[in-house]
Amino acid sequence: MTQDFESLASCVMCLVSFEKTESSMPNPKRQHSKQRGRKRRTHQGVVLPKMQPCSHCGKQVISHRVCPFCGHYKKNVVVTVEAKEKKAKD
């Protein structure tokens, strides 16, 4: 009777070890078409950043950023901006 139990135990251990070795990541049965992948990615488009007027100069600036034109952020001077020189046309 102990031999039957030992043989049964060894068979169970074989099955358990077989399941562990064969349990890899699942793979698709068929190749996905290019169209299918592109359809899935249609909603991942580029979104424009949110713009709002600067509190000091009124120009459109990206939200929560220092204004590149006047250097203000939340009504405080954060960066000193040098005036750009306009080139005279001939």
Order of alpha helices (4+ residues) and beta strands (2+ residues): alpha-alpha-beta-beta-beta-beta
